[in-house]
Amino acid sequence: MTKKQTHSPLPASPLGECPNLAVPEGSGNNEALPQGESGEGAALYLSLGSNLGDRAENLHRAIALIGERIGAVQRVSSFIETEPWGFESEHPFLNAAVMVRTALSPIECLDVTQQIERELGRKSKSKDGIYTDRPIDIDLLSYDDLTLSTPRLTLPHPHMQERDFVMIPLREILPDAER
C-alpha cells in the first residue's frame, strides 16, 4: 500500500465559517483544536476517504459538514494518500481521521454521515463486501468507550485494526495514552 502524507491545513470552507476547523500552517494537524463552548459530549472518531474528484476538497467539505451537523471538530489528522483497499482502481485515496465532540447518539451520527456522503456525491454503499470508487466515505470508528453491535452499526469498527489507511491517521489524533 502506498502511503504519502500530505499536511493540508484546512482552508476557509465555502460552506460557511467554521472557526473551530482552523489548523495553523505548518502544524502536524494533530493538535487539539479550540473547543469553544462545545468541549462536552461523546468523543466520536471518524475515518474519511475520497478517491474521486477533488479529493482534498471532498475531505474539507465533509469535515466542515461534520462540524456543522454532528458536533465540534476537535482534531483533524494529516491527509495521507493510499492505494484502494479491497478493490482494484487507478484512483488513489486521500484518507484522514477526525475527532468530534457530539451530543448525538451513534445511530444519529451514522444517519448524518450517510446524508453527508449522499450530498457530496456518493451514490451507493458497498454491497456484499464489494467496494467501488467514491467521492467520499465516512466511517464511524468509535464512540467513547461504547461497544455496540446492531444490524446497522458495530462499534468500535470491527475492521479498523486491519487497515493502515484508518490506523495511521487515527493514531495521529489519539491522545498519547491511547496510541
C-alpha positions in Angstrom: 0.0 0.0 0.0 1.4 3.4 -0.9 1.3 6.0 1.9 2.1 9.6 1.2 1.4 12.0 3.9 0.3 15.4 2.9 -0.1 18.1 5.5 -3.1 20.1 4.5 -4.3 22.9 6.7 -8.0 23.3 6.4 -8.9 26.4 4.3 -11.9 28.6 4.9 -14.8 26.5 3.9 -17.1 27.6 1.1 -19.9 26.2 3.2 -19.7 28.9 5.8 -17.5 29.9 8.7 -16.1 27.0 10.7 -13.6 28.7 13.0 -13.1 25.6 15.1 -11.6 23.9 12.0 -8.6 26.3 11.5 -5.3 24.4 11.7 -2.1 26.5 11.8 0.1 26.5 8.7 3.0 24.0 9.1 1.4 22.1 12.0 1.2 18.4 12.1 -2.6 18.9 12.1 -2.9 16.7 15.2 -3.1 19.5 17.8 -6.3 19.8 19.7 -8.4 22.5 18.0 -10.1 25.2 20.0 -13.2 23.8 21.7 -15.2 27.0 22.1 -18.3 26.2 24.0 -18.7 22.7 22.8 -16.0 20.7 24.6 -18.6 18.4 26.1 -20.3 15.3 24.6 -19.1 11.9 23.5 -15.8 11.6 21.7 -16.6 10.3 18.2 -13.7 9.2 16.0 -14.4 9.1 12.2 -12.4 7.9 9.2 -12.7 9.7 5.9 -11.6 8.8 2.5 -12.0 10.1 -1.1 -10.7 8.8 -4.4 -12.9 10.7 -6.9 -12.9 14.3 -7.9 -11.0 16.9 -5.9 -10.2 14.6 -3.1 -8.8 17.2 -0.7 -11.8 19.4 -1.2 -14.1 16.5 -0.7 -12.5 15.8 2.7 -12.5 19.5 3.7 -16.2 19.8 2.8 -17.1 16.6 4.7 -15.2 17.9 7.8 -17.0 21.2 7.6 -20.4 19.5 7.4 -19.5 17.1 10.2 -18.6 20.2 12.3 -22.0 21.8 11.4 -24.2 18.8 11.9 -22.6 16.4 14.4 -20.5 18.5 16.8 -17.4 20.4 17.4 -14.4 19.0 15.4 -11.6 18.8 18.0 -8.8 17.1 16.0 -8.0 16.5 12.3 -5.2 14.3 11.1 -2.9 14.9 8.2 -4.2 13.7 4.9 -2.5 10.6 3.6 -2.6 9.1 0.1 -3.2 5.3 -0.1 -4.0 2.7 -2.7 -7.5 1.4 -2.8 -8.2 -1.4 -0.3 -10.5 -4.3 -1.1 -10.8 -3.5 -4.8 -8.8 -2.5 -7.9 -8.8 1.1 -9.1 -6.4 3.5 -10.8 -7.6 6.2 -8.4 -5.7 6.5 -5.1 -7.4 7.7 -1.9 -6.8 10.6 0.4 -7.6 9.5 3.9 -7.9 11.3 7.2 -9.3 10.9 10.7 -11.3 13.4 12.8 -12.4 13.5 16.4 -15.7 15.2 17.2 -17.5 16.0 20.4 -21.1 15.2 19.9 -24.4 15.1 21.8 -25.9 12.9 19.1 -26.4 9.1 19.5 -24.2 6.8 17.5 -27.1 5.9 15.2 -27.9 9.6 14.7 -24.2 10.2 13.8 -24.4 7.3 11.3 -27.5 8.8 9.7 -25.9 12.3 9.4 -22.7 10.9 7.9 -24.6 8.9 5.4 -26.6 12.0 4.4 -23.3 14.0 4.1 -21.9 11.2 1.8 -25.0 11.4 -0.4 -24.8 15.2 -0.6 -21.2 15.0 -1.6 -21.9 12.6 -4.5 -21.8 9.1 -3.0 -24.3 7.1 -4.9 -24.2 3.7 -3.1 -22.5 1.9 -0.3 -20.6 -1.3 -0.8 -22.7 -4.4 -1.2 -21.6 -7.9 0.0 -18.1 -6.5 0.6 -17.6 -5.2 -2.9 -16.1 -1.7 -2.8 -16.1 0.9 -5.6 -14.6 4.3 -6.3 -16.3 7.1 -4.3 -16.1 10.9 -3.8 -16.4 10.4 0.0 -16.5 7.6 2.5 -17.1 8.3 6.2 -16.9 5.5 8.8 -17.6 5.7 12.5 -14.7 4.2 14.3 -15.5 4.6 18.0 -17.9 6.5 20.2 -16.4 7.0 23.7 -15.9 3.5 25.2 -19.2 2.2 23.8 -19.4 -1.3 22.4 -22.4 -1.6 20.1 -23.5 -4.3 17.7 -26.6 -3.8 15.6 -27.6 -4.7 12.1 -26.7 -1.1 11.0 -23.7 -0.3 13.1 -20.9 -2.0 15.0 -18.6 0.0 17.4 -15.7 0.0 17.6 -15.4 -0.5 13.9 -14.6 -4.2 13.5 -12.0 -3.9 10.8 -10.2 -0.7 11.6 -7.1 -2.5 13.1 -6.6 -4.3 9.7 -6.4 -1.0 7.7 -3.4 1.2 7.7 -5.4 3.9 5.9 -7.5 4.1 9.0 -5.0 3.5 11.7 -2.2 5.8 10.6 -4.4 9.0 10.6 -6.2 7.8 13.7 -3.0 7.3 15.8 -2.0 10.8 14.8 -5.0 12.3 16.6 -5.5 9.9 19.5 -4.5 11.1 22.9 -1.0 9.8 23.8 -2.4 7.3 26.3 -4.5 5.6 23.6 -1.9 5.3 20.8 
